[in-house]
Amino acid sequence: KLGLENTPINTKGYESLLNLVDNTARDSFELFYGLFLYNKNAMEQLERMDWAFEMVKKQLSGHLHGLVRKQLMLETNSSGNDDVYVGERNAKPMMLPSPTPHTQIVP
């Protein structure tokens, strides 16, 4: 349902996820429902997964917010408006770092 595909920058973790999806895509909803219904830890595991996804999203958006804020400060500084921000003049704009094949985000 996620429509995951191979990419030129697959990480080992992403490849494991693709394999997991491939192994479970043909399983019926009834199987998953049975696991959910009869596994006493199912609800806790779903909540932990939700929490982990939220932490990753917060970490990603927080990092992006910091980069955008720095970028805005550099642009303001290069415009010559010293009353607003104090900082380095003629600094290179900061760009998002290129993803690396083995980047791992830990929630």
C-alpha positions as CSV (number, residue, x, y, z in Angstrom):
1,K,0.0,0.0,0.0
2,L,3.0,2.3,0.4
3,G,4.2,1.9,-3.1
4,L,7.8,1.5,-2.1
5,E,10.3,1.0,-4.9
6,N,14.0,0.6,-5.3
7,T,15.9,3.9,-5.5
8,P,19.5,4.8,-6.5
9,I,20.2,5.6,-2.8
10,N,18.8,2.5,-1.1
11,T,20.2,2.0,2.4
12,K,20.6,-1.5,3.9
13,G,17.6,-0.7,6.1
14,Y,15.5,0.3,3.2
15,E,16.4,-2.8,1.3
16,S,15.4,-4.8,4.4
17,L,12.1,-2.9,4.4
18,L,11.5,-3.7,0.7
19,N,12.2,-7.4,1.5
20,L,9.8,-7.4,4.4
21,V,7.1,-5.8,2.2
22,D,7.7,-8.4,-0.5
23,N,7.4,-11.2,2.1
24,T,4.2,-9.9,3.6
25,A,2.4,-8.3,0.7
26,R,0.6,-11.6,-0.3
27,D,-0.6,-12.2,3.3
28,S,-4.3,-11.8,3.8
29,F,-5.9,-9.2,6.0
30,E,-7.4,-12.0,8.0
31,L,-3.9,-13.1,9.0
32,F,-3.0,-9.7,10.2
33,Y,-6.3,-9.3,12.0
34,G,-5.8,-12.6,13.7
35,L,-2.4,-11.6,14.8
36,F,-3.8,-8.3,16.1
37,L,-6.7,-9.9,17.8
38,Y,-4.9,-12.7,19.6
39,N,-1.5,-11.1,20.4
40,K,-1.7,-9.5,23.8
41,N,1.2,-7.1,22.8
42,A,-0.3,-6.0,19.5
43,M,-1.7,-2.7,20.7
44,E,1.5,-1.8,22.6
45,Q,3.6,-2.6,19.5
46,L,1.3,-0.4,17.3
47,E,1.6,2.5,19.8
48,R,5.4,2.1,19.8
49,M,5.5,2.1,16.0
50,D,3.4,5.3,16.0
51,W,5.7,6.9,18.6
52,A,8.8,5.9,16.6
53,F,7.4,7.4,13.4
54,E,6.5,10.6,15.2
55,M,10.0,10.9,16.7
56,V,11.6,10.5,13.2
57,K,9.2,13.1,11.7
58,K,10.0,15.6,14.6
59,Q,13.7,15.0,14.2
60,L,13.6,15.5,10.4
61,S,11.4,18.6,10.6
62,G,13.5,20.0,13.5
63,H,16.7,19.6,11.5
64,L,15.1,21.1,8.4
65,H,13.8,24.0,10.5
66,G,17.3,24.7,11.8
67,L,18.8,24.7,8.2
68,V,16.0,27.0,6.9
69,R,16.5,29.4,9.9
70,K,20.3,29.6,9.2
71,Q,19.6,30.1,5.5
72,L,17.2,33.0,6.3
73,M,19.7,34.5,8.7
74,L,22.5,34.4,6.0
75,E,20.2,36.0,3.4
76,T,19.3,38.7,5.8
77,N,22.9,39.4,6.7
78,S,24.0,39.6,3.0
79,S,21.3,42.2,2.3
80,G,23.1,44.7,4.5
81,N,20.4,45.0,7.2
82,D,22.6,44.9,10.4
83,D,19.7,45.9,12.6
84,V,18.0,42.5,12.3
85,Y,20.7,39.9,12.5
86,V,24.4,40.0,13.4
87,G,26.5,37.4,11.6
88,E,28.9,36.6,8.8
89,R,28.7,38.7,5.7
90,N,28.9,37.1,2.2
91,A,28.6,33.6,3.6
92,K,27.7,30.8,1.3
93,P,24.0,29.8,1.5
94,M,23.6,26.5,3.4
95,M,22.2,23.6,1.4
96,L,20.6,20.5,2.6
97,P,23.2,17.8,2.9
98,S,23.2,15.1,0.3
99,P,21.8,11.8,1.5
100,T,24.4,9.1,1.9
101,P,23.7,5.4,1.2
102,H,24.2,4.4,4.9
103,T,22.6,7.2,6.7
104,Q,20.7,5.9,9.7
105,I,18.1,7.8,11.8
106,V,17.6,6.5,15.3
107,P,14.4,7.6,17.0
